[in-house]
């Protein structure tokens, strides 16, 4: 009962889902304004639900530690994003929504989260250390994944898109499989940092192999809380799916005929999935834990591209309806500037307020371009 009482916030999206389920048609009949209000309420409920999912993912993350912890956090966020995208595309959303959402997520994660966290953390702590290997690894992986999946498709003939989609799925899976092996295997120290006691983020000496010790007895309360967290995460994802289904219908009805840019919907989807990560990253930066910020911001960007693309491409192959994945010239330019700035800023193992400000200005530019319909 105490665990249930701790999830009082989940009652909000549950109640909203029940009300929306029975009143959906009535709200749609009331007109566009009412539909937009209903969609806004559903978005707020989805954010609350996603934050509870992220909270329990964070609990699991603390138990397993880095780099496994940040991997759990980013995967939970990507799962929410992929679910919402799949539902909206199934309801006939714009064929560019997947591309625009991935682009928006990268801008939000690298320029928004990393920029704001480095800015605030730099103003409070000055220079904040982290493992520079992580920034370099994330950067080159993001560049490769986005180049393959969102730049090269511009040159693929339209009558051969199925072949390239199948190739993209295989390439993303291969990239992520190798990255995952590095992240949790022998190169896991690339994504962790000891404060202090480690030079340049690398272990001074590799300890000799020792035989595994006998596992200690599992504390029942600890085991129970782990099972509860997993259960809440699974329930939360299902609940978010129900809310997203209704939200998609109401948003389409509310925006019909308004000529609102597709980027607005893409930013909303990216923002919903990134909302919990923003709070986690800012807390880490203010506690002078920049490694966690780099793992969250860059890891979320990589996971968004490398996991969302194969899932959505598989859906396109299954339905026979391709998505527009090639970025526009403006989007390509913004991604190029962002990744070049990240490569420079994340090259020395320390961040400061100036580096954070450069990324945050790029994020403001992205928002401005979105309002201009670019």
ABEGO torsion letter per residue (X at the ends): XAAAAAAAAAAAAAAAAAAAAAAAAAAAAAEAAAAAAAAAAAAAAAAAAAAAAAAAAAAAAAAAEOAAAAAAAAAAAAAAAAAAAAAAAAAGBBAAAAAAAAAAAAAAAAAAAAAAAAAAAAAAAEBBBBBAAAAAAAAAAAAAAAAAAAAAAAABBAAAAAAAAAAAAAAAAAAAAAAAAAAABAAAAAABBBOBGBBGGBBABBBBBBBBBBBBBBBAAAAAAAAAAAAAAAAAAAAAAAAAAAAAAAAAAAABGAGBBAAAAAAAAAAAAAAAAAAAAAAAAAAGBAAAAAAAAAAAAAAAAAAAAAAAAAAAAAAGBBBBABBBAAAAAAAAAAAAAAAAAAAAGBBBAAAAAAAAAAAAAAAAAAAAGX
